[in-house]
């Protein structure tokens, strides 16, 4: 009927999930959680923060329609005629804040974190408040892989009784924590969002994307203009050389790199690091985020 809030997966898309009990579920989140990446794609292409700030304003405007029930503030998450008259519904204690963690990542606006009831573990780690996070998340991921492979082996479903998306919950390829901790980036998810990250690595010897064999990377802190990463060559016999790029698509301009109290001016989208056998180095990288037009070209082809 031309309603802005209507339509499949729109603001008012609440549907039957168990028809014989009358149970219904909100499905607007499918749209809400994906829309933010549209604005992020515009940021990636233009460097204009106003695109992602628009999503922040959407969240603020929705939360302005909160109401107090029995002394508790509740925030709407849906809009439509589900409860009779057209208006906001699906009120919850949590603020409306789809992709708040990602929004903070793109904007580095600390006020965005106020949308959340608690600071995400990864952000706490980057702030220096959660030092055990890398080890814990690695342990958790390994446990998840074991559990999922057990589920795969124990799955008795046949192709004709299996839903097309049933395997999503059994996928053993756990990469979210690796993206966060190695690249300082946002997980791309099963939806396959464009990769937003602070750093990306390339193997100079093999002339390919990806960190060289035996090299480990851990992004330890980030703020609006800097990223700190530790690189370690675990090979005790061979040197390793890698290129460190600003962003997944060279969209970040690296201004300088500091290692062991020595600062080197870069003024480019990438730089090269040579690691002696068994050595490691902590790098503080100063950068201008989303300053360059993104490219898929390898660093040595630009």
ABEGO torsion letter per residue (X at the ends): XGBAABEBGBAABBBBABAAAGBBBBAAAAAAAAAAAAAAAAAAAAGBAAAAAAAAAAAAAAAAABBBBGGBBBBBABBEAAAEBBEBBGBBABBBBBGAAAAAAAAGBAAAAAABABBBAAAAAAAGABAAAAAAAAAAAAAAAAAAAAAAAABABBAAABBAAAAAAABABBAAAAAAAAAGBBBAEAAGBBBBBABBBBBAAAGBBEBBBGBBBBBABBBAABBBBBBBBABAABBBBBBBBBEAAGABBBABBBBGGBBBBAGBABBBBBBBBGBBBBBBBBBBBGABBBBABBAAAX
